Amino acid sequence: MKMQCGSEILLLLVFSAVSGLNVPIAQPSYDGVIRPTGDGREIAYMIPPFASSHASHVQPIVAGAGLAMVWFSGTKEGADNVSIVIAHLTTANSLAWSTAFVISRRPGYSNQNPVLHTSQDGSLHLFHSSQPASQGEDNASVWTAVAPDGIGAAPGMWSQPEEIFSKAGSFTKNRVLFALDNSTWLLPMYYATGPNDDQYSHIKTSNTLGQGPWGNLDFKDTSHLVQPTVIRSRSGYPRLTAFFRDRDAAHIYRATSDDDGKSWTSPAATPLPNNNAGIQACQLQDGRVAMVFNPTTKSRSLLAIALSEDEGLTWPHQRLLENETSGEFSYPTLFQDAVTRQLHVSYTFLRQTIKYTRLEVDWIARVR
């Protein structure tokens, strides 16, 4: 497989689910330009700053400014100098994402799993894990940086990254949400620690705009259930729902809280499969829940988006975003625009770049 830049294209042999044949299709350049797909979606392939890209997070920024997207990029995951990078889709240039630039790099370390969060004061906060290069996940800690202007459109607009959670094996992955008081932050976390690779999930809380001290909320029975994605099931009510990645590669798991995260039910398996890879859920304005995930226990070559009408108990509507026989499409993130109600999705594309997609909610259940 050979990639060429500029106006040329990359030809990929992919499996056609309709015909059962290997059919060559044209792959747009990795140039950040948003293009229609012809089936109701619009997509863009981010300009990759380095050889490998993974684990994106797309986030609305200060009102009217547009979107920001972060991911980690470098030689390969776990290698020296793997950095957190950021790109922007601004209202001034809404047709193409900007070229990404580095906002967090540590010589001798590999940075991973970035998450963005807009504070009550409008500042944009970055959280990410960082581990000594080539030394494994159980050495990771969590770092943070801030863009006070809420946009962070240039390297000089970001503070120097600082360690915030030093417990060995600490990781972030999914979106921060506000507690019912609209001031306390709930930061989903997970840990990879110990000789038996014991992994479990947790929530950190802050009512000081992320300055600390941080409090703790505990899930129940989450051994080998990690990377929680937490949503508020109904605006103005204390009911939360959490979904978990399954290290045993069987199902996406689900737990609920009726007291704003202070106590939780034990996680139970949902009908959705999990391949021991990242997921993300989003509470929609109409009350339904959207989920982006790999709909298999075997690989990362399929990626789907699904809708639930009962807080994630059942998922009657699903549609594939990627349908290949090989390659990696993984670690998705999504949110719903508060004004247009469109869904914005991003995910790893072949570990070469990040793919961005925007679509209407009805696209998921549309008869094809």
GUKE-810528 format. One line per field, with one value per residue (C-alpha): residue number from 1; residue in three letters; chain; x, y, z. Coordinates in Angstrom, 2 decimals, always signed. Example, Ala and Ser with C-alpha at 12.3 -4.5 7.8 and 13.67 -1.06 7.14 Angstrom:
2
k	1_2
r	ALA_SER
c	A_A
east	+12.30_+13.67
north	-4.50_-1.06
up	+7.80_+7.14
END
This chain:
368
k	1_2_3_4_5_6_7_8_9_10_11_12_13_14_15_16_17_18_19_20_21_22_23_24_25_26_27_28_29_30_31_32_33_34_35_36_37_38_39_40_41_42_43_44_45_46_47_48_49_50_51_52_53_54_55_56_57_58_59_60_61_62_63_64_65_66_67_68_69_70_71_72_73_74_75_76_77_78_79_80_81_82_83_84_85_86_87_88_89_90_91_92_93_94_95_96_97_98_99_100_101_102_103_104_105_106_107_108_109_110_111_112_113_114_115_116_117_118_119_120_121_122_123_124_125_126_127_128_129_130_131_132_133_134_135_136_137_138_139_140_141_142_143_144_145_146_147_148_149_150_151_152_153_154_155_156_157_158_159_160_161_162_163_164_165_166_167_168_169_170_171_172_173_174_175_176_177_178_179_180_181_182_183_184_185_186_187_188_189_190_191_192_193_194_195_196_197_198_199_200_201_202_203_204_205_206_207_208_209_210_211_212_213_214_215_216_217_218_219_220_221_222_223_224_225_226_227_228_229_230_231_232_233_234_235_236_237_238_239_240_241_242_243_244_245_246_247_248_249_250_251_252_253_254_255_256_257_258_259_260_261_262_263_264_265_266_267_268_269_270_271_272_273_274_275_276_277_278_279_280_281_282_283_284_285_286_287_288_289_290_291_292_293_294_295_296_297_298_299_300_301_302_303_304_305_306_307_308_309_310_311_312_313_314_315_316_317_318_319_320_321_322_323_324_325_326_327_328_329_330_331_332_333_334_335_336_337_338_339_340_341_342_343_344_345_346_347_348_349_350_351_352_353_354_355_356_357_358_359_360_361_362_363_364_365_366_367_368
r	MET_LYS_MET_GLN_CYS_GLY_SER_GLU_ILE_LEU_LEU_LEU_LEU_VAL_PHE_SER_ALA_VAL_SER_GLY_LEU_ASN_VAL_PRO_ILE_ALA_GLN_PRO_SER_TYR_ASP_GLY_VAL_ILE_ARG_PRO_THR_GLY_ASP_GLY_ARG_GLU_ILE_ALA_TYR_MET_ILE_PRO_PRO_PHE_ALA_SER_SER_HIS_ALA_SER_HIS_VAL_GLN_PRO_ILE_VAL_ALA_GLY_ALA_GLY_LEU_ALA_MET_VAL_TRP_PHE_SER_GLY_THR_LYS_GLU_GLY_ALA_ASP_ASN_VAL_SER_ILE_VAL_ILE_ALA_HIS_LEU_THR_THR_ALA_ASN_SER_LEU_ALA_TRP_SER_THR_ALA_PHE_VAL_ILE_SER_ARG_ARG_PRO_GLY_TYR_SER_ASN_GLN_ASN_PRO_VAL_LEU_HIS_THR_SER_GLN_ASP_GLY_SER_LEU_HIS_LEU_PHE_HIS_SER_SER_GLN_PRO_ALA_SER_GLN_GLY_GLU_ASP_ASN_ALA_SER_VAL_TRP_THR_ALA_VAL_ALA_PRO_ASP_GLY_ILE_GLY_ALA_ALA_PRO_GLY_MET_TRP_SER_GLN_PRO_GLU_GLU_ILE_PHE_SER_LYS_ALA_GLY_SER_PHE_THR_LYS_ASN_ARG_VAL_LEU_PHE_ALA_LEU_ASP_ASN_SER_THR_TRP_LEU_LEU_PRO_MET_TYR_TYR_ALA_THR_GLY_PRO_ASN_ASP_ASP_GLN_TYR_SER_HIS_ILE_LYS_THR_SER_ASN_THR_LEU_GLY_GLN_GLY_PRO_TRP_GLY_ASN_LEU_ASP_PHE_LYS_ASP_THR_SER_HIS_LEU_VAL_GLN_PRO_THR_VAL_ILE_ARG_SER_ARG_SER_GLY_TYR_PRO_ARG_LEU_THR_ALA_PHE_PHE_ARG_ASP_ARG_ASP_ALA_ALA_HIS_ILE_TYR_ARG_ALA_THR_SER_ASP_ASP_ASP_GLY_LYS_SER_TRP_THR_SER_PRO_ALA_ALA_THR_PRO_LEU_PRO_ASN_ASN_ASN_ALA_GLY_ILE_GLN_ALA_CYS_GLN_LEU_GLN_ASP_GLY_ARG_VAL_ALA_MET_VAL_PHE_ASN_PRO_THR_THR_LYS_SER_ARG_SER_LEU_LEU_ALA_ILE_ALA_LEU_SER_GLU_ASP_GLU_GLY_LEU_THR_TRP_PRO_HIS_GLN_ARG_LEU_LEU_GLU_ASN_GLU_THR_SER_GLY_GLU_PHE_SER_TYR_PRO_THR_LEU_PHE_GLN_ASP_ALA_VAL_THR_ARG_GLN_LEU_HIS_VAL_SER_TYR_THR_PHE_LEU_ARG_GLN_THR_ILE_LYS_TYR_THR_ARG_LEU_GLU_VAL_ASP_TRP_ILE_ALA_ARG_VAL_ARG
c	A_A_A_A_A_A_A_A_A_A_A_A_A_A_A_A_A_A_A_A_A_A_A_A_A_A_A_A_A_A_A_A_A_A_A_A_A_A_A_A_A_A_A_A_A_A_A_A_A_A_A_A_A_A_A_A_A_A_A_A_A_A_A_A_A_A_A_A_A_A_A_A_A_A_A_A_A_A_A_A_A_A_A_A_A_A_A_A_A_A_A_A_A_A_A_A_A_A_A_A_A_A_A_A_A_A_A_A_A_A_A_A_A_A_A_A_A_A_A_A_A_A_A_A_A_A_A_A_A_A_A_A_A_A_A_A_A_A_A_A_A_A_A_A_A_A_A_A_A_A_A_A_A_A_A_A_A_A_A_A_A_A_A_A_A_A_A_A_A_A_A_A_A_A_A_A_A_A_A_A_A_A_A_A_A_A_A_A_A_A_A_A_A_A_A_A_A_A_A_A_A_A_A_A_A_A_A_A_A_A_A_A_A_A_A_A_A_A_A_A_A_A_A_A_A_A_A_A_A_A_A_A_A_A_A_A_A_A_A_A_A_A_A_A_A_A_A_A_A_A_A_A_A_A_A_A_A_A_A_A_A_A_A_A_A_A_A_A_A_A_A_A_A_A_A_A_A_A_A_A_A_A_A_A_A_A_A_A_A_A_A_A_A_A_A_A_A_A_A_A_A_A_A_A_A_A_A_A_A_A_A_A_A_A_A_A_A_A_A_A_A_A_A_A_A_A_A_A_A_A_A_A_A_A_A_A_A_A_A_A_A_A_A_A_A_A_A_A_A_A_A_A_A_A_A_A_A_A_A_A_A_A_A_A_A_A_A_A
east	+0.00_+1.56_+0.39_+0.93_+0.15_-1.25_-3.92_-3.02_-4.91_-4.26_-5.85_-6.90_-8.18_-11.21_-13.89_-17.25_-19.98_-22.45_-20.63_-18.24_-15.38_-12.19_-12.85_-10.36_-11.82_-10.32_-9.17_-9.03_-5.76_-4.95_-5.47_-8.11_-10.64_-14.28_-16.01_-19.47_-19.57_-22.74_-24.63_-25.49_-22.22_-19.35_-15.81_-12.23_-8.87_-6.62_-3.16_-0.92_+1.99_+4.02_+4.10_+1.46_-1.77_-4.21_-6.83_-8.51_-10.95_-13.18_-14.59_-16.62_-14.65_-15.74_-19.07_-18.84_-15.18_-15.70_-14.14_-10.82_-9.44_-6.55_-4.82_-1.42_+1.09_+4.68_+6.71_+4.39_+2.39_+4.68_+7.74_+9.91_+8.52_+5.00_+3.19_-0.29_-1.25_-4.22_-6.02_-8.93_-12.02_-12.93_-15.98_-13.64_-12.47_-15.28_-14.31_-10.99_-9.22_-5.99_-2.58_-1.99_+0.77_+2.28_+0.90_+2.47_+5.74_+8.15_+11.55_+11.91_+8.15_+5.13_+2.00_-1.41_-5.22_-5.88_-9.20_-10.37_-12.75_-14.13_-14.34_-17.04_-14.68_-14.24_-10.69_-9.81_-8.26_-6.23_-5.77_-3.60_-1.55_+2.24_+4.53_+8.27_+8.94_+8.75_+8.12_+4.44_+1.12_+1.55_+4.07_+1.69_+0.54_-1.88_-0.82_-2.74_-2.33_-4.63_-5.41_-6.95_-8.52_-10.57_-9.16_-5.43_-4.82_-1.02_+1.60_+2.20_-1.44_-0.99_+0.50_+3.37_+2.00_+2.04_+1.49_-1.89_-2.38_+0.82_-0.59_+1.19_-1.01_-3.34_-5.14_-7.79_-9.84_-13.37_-15.21_-15.48_-19.01_-20.45_-22.16_-25.75_-24.51_-23.04_-19.73_-18.15_-16.19_-16.51_-13.40_-13.68_-10.41_-9.02_-5.94_-3.53_-1.53_-0.06_+1.67_-1.57_-2.36_-5.33_-7.37_-10.38_-12.31_-12.83_-14.06_-12.07_-13.97_-12.99_-14.96_-11.99_-11.80_-9.37_-6.91_-7.39_-7.64_-9.45_-12.07_-12.93_-16.06_-15.83_-17.53_-18.46_-16.98_-15.02_-12.10_-11.06_-13.70_-11.96_-12.21_-15.64_-17.75_-20.28_-23.44_-26.28_-29.36_-31.69_-30.84_-31.46_-31.68_-29.04_-29.19_-25.92_-25.11_-21.61_-20.42_-17.15_-14.60_-14.16_-10.56_-11.88_-13.21_-16.82_-19.34_-19.71_-20.82_-23.26_-23.81_-26.11_-26.17_-29.22_-27.27_-25.03_-22.20_-21.86_-22.95_-23.29_-24.93_-22.64_-21.91_-23.97_-23.28_-25.16_-26.10_-23.23_-19.98_-16.58_-13.17_-11.15_-10.99_-12.23_-15.86_-17.72_-21.36_-23.29_-26.61_-28.70_-31.06_-34.07_-33.38_-31.76_-28.16_-25.62_-22.62_-19.58_-17.80_-16.29_-19.24_-17.16_-15.07_-12.34_-10.80_-10.80_-11.66_-15.38_-16.69_-20.35_-22.62_-25.76_-28.85_-30.63_-34.06_-33.90_-30.69_-28.48_-30.35_-31.14_-29.74_-32.27_-30.55_-26.96_-25.04_-21.46_-19.05_-16.25_-16.62_-13.28_-11.60_-8.39_-6.92_-7.71_-10.61_-10.74_-10.84_-13.83_-15.18_-18.39_-20.61_-23.84_-23.82_-26.15_-27.45_-27.45_-27.97_-25.46_-23.18_-19.44_-17.36_-13.62_-11.56_-8.22_-7.85_-5.30_-3.02_-1.96_-4.31_-7.61_-10.88_-13.56_-17.24_-20.33_-23.83_-27.47_-28.80_-31.41_-28.62_-28.07_-31.55_-32.16_-33.45_-30.78
north	+0.00_+3.26_+6.73_+9.79_+13.35_+16.39_+15.82_+12.15_+9.41_+6.26_+3.12_+0.53_-2.96_-3.32_-5.94_-5.14_-6.47_-6.20_-8.11_-10.21_-9.08_-7.17_-3.80_-0.89_+2.39_+5.87_+7.19_+11.01_+12.63_+13.28_+17.02_+17.95_+19.03_+18.17_+16.41_+14.83_+11.06_+10.84_+8.89_+11.81_+12.11_+14.58_+13.40_+14.62_+12.92_+14.90_+16.01_+13.58_+15.41_+12.22_+8.62_+7.23_+8.71_+7.31_+8.02_+11.27_+13.44_+16.02_+18.88_+22.08_+25.10_+28.54_+29.66_+30.47_+29.48_+26.01_+22.66_+21.35_+17.85_+16.26_+12.92_+11.37_+11.15_+9.97_+7.02_+4.45_+4.02_+3.75_+5.15_+8.07_+11.56_+10.49_+13.80_+15.21_+17.32_+19.59_+20.81_+23.25_+23.62_+27.27_+29.23_+31.35_+28.26_+25.73_+23.70_+22.28_+21.32_+23.13_+21.47_+19.93_+21.12_+19.74_+20.92_+18.30_+16.41_+14.85_+13.58_+9.95_+9.53_+8.48_+10.62_+9.02_+9.21_+12.98_+14.46_+18.07_+19.86_+23.41_+24.92_+27.19_+30.14_+29.29_+27.93_+24.75_+21.96_+19.02_+15.77_+12.91_+9.97_+9.86_+6.88_+6.23_+5.13_+1.36_+0.64_-0.32_+1.06_+0.36_+3.24_+5.88_+9.04_+11.79_+15.27_+18.46_+21.73_+24.74_+27.22_+30.18_+31.66_+28.50_+27.88_+27.21_+27.95_+28.32_+26.55_+29.67_+29.74_+26.56_+26.28_+23.91_+20.43_+19.41_+16.06_+15.95_+12.27_+10.46_+7.06_+4.49_+3.14_+6.16_+6.77_+9.01_+8.22_+9.67_+12.95_+14.96_+15.89_+18.27_+17.11_+18.21_+21.33_+22.49_+23.27_+19.95_+18.11_+14.35_+12.96_+9.24_+7.39_+3.88_+2.17_-0.51_-1.64_-4.60_-7.85_-9.41_-6.43_-5.58_-2.93_-1.06_+2.20_+5.28_+8.91_+11.93_+15.05_+18.73_+21.79_+24.13_+24.25_+21.36_+22.95_+20.38_+18.89_+16.15_+13.91_+10.32_+8.44_+4.67_+2.28_-1.22_-4.45_-3.06_-5.47_-5.70_-3.08_+0.12_+3.39_+4.38_+6.70_+8.44_+10.31_+12.09_+10.12_+13.10_+16.78_+18.16_+14.75_+12.88_+9.68_+8.78_+5.85_+4.49_+2.12_+0.17_-1.41_-5.11_-6.32_-9.85_-8.93_-10.05_-7.23_-3.54_-3.31_-0.83_+0.56_+3.28_+5.79_+7.56_+9.91_+11.75_+9.21_+8.73_+5.09_+2.70_-0.57_-3.46_-3.43_-5.78_-6.91_-5.11_-6.72_-4.84_-6.79_-5.44_-6.35_-4.91_-1.53_+1.98_+3.14_+6.38_+7.19_+10.45_+11.48_+13.06_+15.99_+13.84_+11.43_+8.66_+7.49_+7.16_+4.83_+4.43_+1.09_-1.88_-4.28_-7.43_-9.31_-10.15_-7.12_-3.35_-3.50_-2.76_+0.42_+1.14_+3.79_+2.70_+4.25_+3.23_+4.42_+2.95_+4.33_+1.70_-1.48_-2.28_-0.94_-1.45_+0.84_+0.31_+1.34_+0.74_+3.64_+1.32_-2.17_-3.69_-7.08_-5.67_-2.46_-0.52_+1.86_+2.44_+4.61_+6.72_+9.88_+11.80_+14.64_+16.28_+19.92_+21.87_+24.04_+21.93_+18.60_+16.98_+14.28_+14.86_+11.66_+11.06_+7.87_+6.28_+5.51_+2.74_+4.27_+6.65_+9.55_+10.49_+10.41_+12.99_+12.43_+14.52_+13.20_+13.63_+11.38_+9.98_+8.66_+5.83_+4.38_+5.39_+2.63_+1.79
up	+0.00_-1.12_-0.13_-2.27_-1.23_-3.01_-5.64_-6.08_-4.30_-2.39_-3.82_-1.26_-2.00_+0.21_+0.54_-0.99_+1.29_-1.58_-4.26_-2.20_-4.45_-3.76_-5.36_-5.57_-4.33_-4.29_-0.93_-0.59_+0.40_+4.03_+3.66_+6.28_+3.64_+4.39_+1.51_+1.07_+0.77_-1.30_+1.37_+3.64_+5.56_+5.30_+6.05_+6.30_+6.81_+9.12_+8.03_+9.99_+11.66_+12.17_+10.93_+13.30_+14.69_+17.26_+19.94_+18.91_+20.83_+19.10_+21.18_+20.67_+21.85_+23.08_+21.63_+17.95_+17.57_+16.07_+16.98_+18.23_+17.83_+19.73_+19.26_+19.85_+17.04_+16.64_+15.42_+17.01_+20.22_+23.23_+21.48_+22.58_+21.93_+20.95_+21.34_+21.85_+18.82_+18.12_+14.99_+14.63_+12.45_+12.83_+11.78_+9.65_+7.74_+8.09_+5.00_+6.21_+9.41_+10.16_+10.25_+13.68_+15.98_+19.19_+22.54_+24.83_+24.33_+26.83_+25.68_+26.72_+27.21_+25.17_+25.56_+24.96_+25.27_+25.17_+26.37_+26.01_+28.36_+28.27_+31.74_+33.13_+32.64_+28.93_+29.20_+27.32_+29.38_+28.09_+30.01_+28.77_+29.98_+29.77_+30.31_+29.98_+26.41_+25.85_+29.55_+29.53_+30.68_+34.39_+34.57_+33.20_+34.97_+33.89_+32.80_+32.08_+30.17_+29.67_+26.90_+28.80_+25.67_+25.15_+21.66_+21.88_+18.20_+18.56_+20.69_+22.76_+23.86_+25.93_+29.41_+30.07_+30.83_+34.49_+36.18_+37.88_+38.85_+39.74_+40.67_+38.50_+35.75_+35.55_+32.25_+30.74_+27.63_+27.55_+27.93_+31.15_+32.24_+34.79_+37.95_+38.53_+40.35_+36.99_+38.68_+39.71_+37.01_+36.66_+34.92_+34.00_+34.63_+34.56_+35.93_+34.70_+37.72_+39.51_+38.60_+37.31_+35.09_+37.30_+35.50_+36.84_+36.48_+38.64_+38.50_+39.65_+40.74_+40.90_+41.97_+41.50_+37.68_+37.66_+40.07_+42.81_+45.27_+43.36_+44.93_+44.10_+43.06_+42.88_+40.48_+41.66_+40.32_+37.37_+37.31_+33.63_+32.74_+31.67_+29.76_+31.13_+28.99_+31.25_+30.20_+32.00_+31.10_+31.40_+31.69_+35.18_+36.85_+38.89_+36.82_+35.09_+32.83_+32.30_+29.57_+29.77_+27.47_+28.24_+28.60_+28.13_+24.66_+25.05_+25.62_+26.27_+29.91_+31.48_+34.99_+36.34_+39.19_+40.58_+42.87_+40.41_+40.52_+44.27_+44.04_+41.10_+40.17_+39.28_+35.54_+33.37_+29.82_+27.04_+23.71_+22.06_+21.52_+22.44_+21.05_+23.94_+22.20_+22.95_+22.79_+23.39_+24.13_+23.74_+25.27_+22.50_+22.87_+21.97_+24.85_+22.85_+23.30_+20.49_+20.72_+18.45_+18.77_+16.95_+16.44_+16.86_+19.42_+16.92_+15.22_+14.70_+11.00_+11.50_+13.13_+13.83_+15.30_+17.15_+18.74_+21.94_+23.05_+26.58_+28.14_+26.53_+27.40_+23.76_+20.49_+17.67_+15.16_+13.99_+10.90_+9.82_+9.44_+8.27_+6.80_+5.82_+6.03_+7.49_+8.85_+12.01_+12.66_+16.39_+19.51_+18.42_+19.98_+19.29_+20.44_+19.29_+18.22_+20.49_+17.63_+14.45_+16.30_+13.95_+15.30_+15.03_+15.08_+14.90_+15.03_+14.18_+10.47_+9.75_+12.44_+9.65_+10.42_+12.09_+10.16_+10.94_+10.08_+10.62_+10.08_+11.01_+13.75_+11.36_+9.13_+11.63_+11.24_+7.61_+5.34_+2.77
END
